[in-house]
Amino acid sequence: MTPSLPGLIQQMLQADFYSHPVDTEIRLIQTHISFVILTGEFAYKVKKAVNFGFLDFSSLDQRRFFCAEELRLNSRLAPQLYLEVLPIYLAGDRYGFSSEGGIAEYTVKMRQFDQANLLSNLFAQDQVTAAQVQEIGIQLAKFHTQAETSPEITAFGSSAAVRQVAEDNYHSTAKYIGIAQTQLQFDQTRAFTEQCFSQQEHLFEQRQHQGKIKECHGDLHLKNICLYGGNVQIFDCIEFNQAFRNSDVVYDAAFLVMDLEFRGRRDLANLFLNTYLEQSGDYSALALLPLYLSMRAYIRAKVTSFLLDDPNIAPDLKQSAQIEATAYYTLAWQYTQTGTGSLILMCGLSGTGKSTVAAGLAPKVQAIQIRSDAVRKHLGGIPLNSRGDQQLYSPEMTSKTYQTLIDYGVTLARAGFRVILDAKFDQVEQRSQALAQAAGIPVKILYCQADQATLTQRLSDRAAANTDIADATADLLSSQIANFATFTAQELNHLISLDTRTAIDWVALIEQLGFKSWTV
């Protein structure tokens, strides 16, 4: 036994403490707020009797409450992992799960997973896949749709509430100027957030009125995602502080975007973001994304900076912490430096590979890809994986879909985003509307082409696979070809033609689109 550990934890490190078989060496993981005992099939989390202000586990009743909250909150995203809350009794000097003696503590019982399957560990081995990142985006969008909201929860998304969080961050980190961040970075990052709160207060109110402030996860990064039974599991929601958990859904998603970008995988961050947005349809959230990304990075910088003040940390670890904090402060500042927006209109018949090209291009130039198929189904109120009926493809709905698509694209481009509008754009009216609304914004029309035999085969294969949200089938090709409107002289000034039967030269295409270099 380890004398420095509490008696309960010492006993929980013994196999005879448990009624179930323990066939492996019991391991202990400690954080500043909990003990986690790994027994093989099951893991047990015991909260430490600590009070850090933002977290208070100091009384047994509070630990019971927060164990129950941890089970409730994590059962939403990881029901396979979180099993039950168990009381631990004390009879004499022996702790146990039988109801002898009085209740001395509570523990959350969970399924144990292989620590090698944490996404942070998989990432270190370059084993995080695009499919896993997409699955996270799908799960999170569904979770946010179903997550609870209320007037009390909504209050956490007010401009004043979010502003207070930002101000607290700046107040507590000013002392690290010249140590982990520069005065210029501090001033410009703070000025950006001040500008957001003073000039965009209506956006916070709009998000509140739209019901976008939810009981979220609160701590969404790769260390809190794992593979279990071959499936992605998002776990370890914040149970101990409502202000950390109740937020705008895009602030919740921003944490993982920032985490992936900090780790040098902007391509995966872009894929996650585009997947999440397509599933949720919440493109208006992007107006606040730069602010929320900067805040997420700044909070990580702050927490890492605090290690510099700890006298118990070795000098080499402090040096590492300083380097990491500096990188986070720099990232927080970079998010405030908005670029010049632009618009790419995908164009072509069904099956010409528009979405494939757009999906390949988006992470290379850090663009937001908006598919008309998704917009149409969100407007129609049907799941993305459902087939639309005749009404969904009526002229009225098509007009509404394109107008919504163009509105999204132009608004985001004017806010500094690169945007790919992924649709047929087969009519002059649609293209002219986009060009008119985007006046002053760089616009390219990327016209994808292939012969009819290739299109027929692609559409037949897609229908057989039944894995895409697009509903178009091969029998529509003849009418699409007949109705495709030739390009006007004005449109030819923006046009880039692409034969999708051959491999794409991405470097050349990116240069044609007007981007100087790859961004990842």
Disulfide bonds with the S-S distance in Angstrom:
none
